[in-house]
Amino acid sequence: MRTCQYHPLQAATFSCASCAIDTCDQCSDESPGYQQVNCFVCAGNLAPIATNNQAEPFWRRFEQAFRYAAAPQALTLILGLSLLTSIAAYLPFSIVWYLAAFAVLMKYSFNCLQHTAEGQMEAPDIAPAFTGGFSLLLRLLLIFIAVAASISLVYSIAGPVIAGIVGIIAIAALPASIIIFAMTDRLGRAVNPLQALQLMGTIGLPYGLLLGVLVVMSGSVQVISQLFGELALLLNSGVSNYYTIVSFHIMGYMLFQYQAELGYE
């Protein structure tokens, strides 16, 4: 449990990003002159620290989630990366441009997840997304390789039917692995099936709803491919990037909502 900086026996109810401190109700300034609760040290806005019982369920926040990725900073990145991937085939070393665009998207998406998990419900600045993306991409690739190797091993030992079942479970557990990786920054825990299953069990039915949302968004991208012909590449890229940020924001909110149950600080 997060506790107040000045009252260690009191649970923290607000967090100040500027001062990097957590405070309780007694240590917050709710003066009438302010629009919301403010830090009594720097007078900056305080972000509420919610628990599962306080946070609004993510399925009631779909409108906010889709507006989140439409914020100016996020939308600028989406449009820029979409344009880059659309013309990358005509540029020298096209594969490098594709990888660079994907690395930036993944770095920004993880930034969104982590900011949301900390209770910051506004899309973050895009500048940090342009550094460290390739390192993150490599680690994500290692996660996919580990999962694929595990399925291949099951196939060689138990046959295609069991391997197919394991593959379906692995796909369903992929968002859980991403959440665990964002929580811990540890590859070993991210690829540990027991960790993923524990997280899925802790969250329960809302995790299944998250999977349903991801399936619907993925299916809509395929529909665009069928309907728009030559424009499909640009539209697919833009919609895919948009959905990716929405998905990571929802996963971050899920972590924010269940932080106490998941032991996330």
Beta strands, then each sheet from edge to edge (+ up, - down):
strand 1: 14-16
strand 2: 21-23
strand 3: 28-29
strand 4: 38-39
strand 5: 47-48
sheet 1: 2+ 1- 5+
sheet 2: 3+ 4-
end
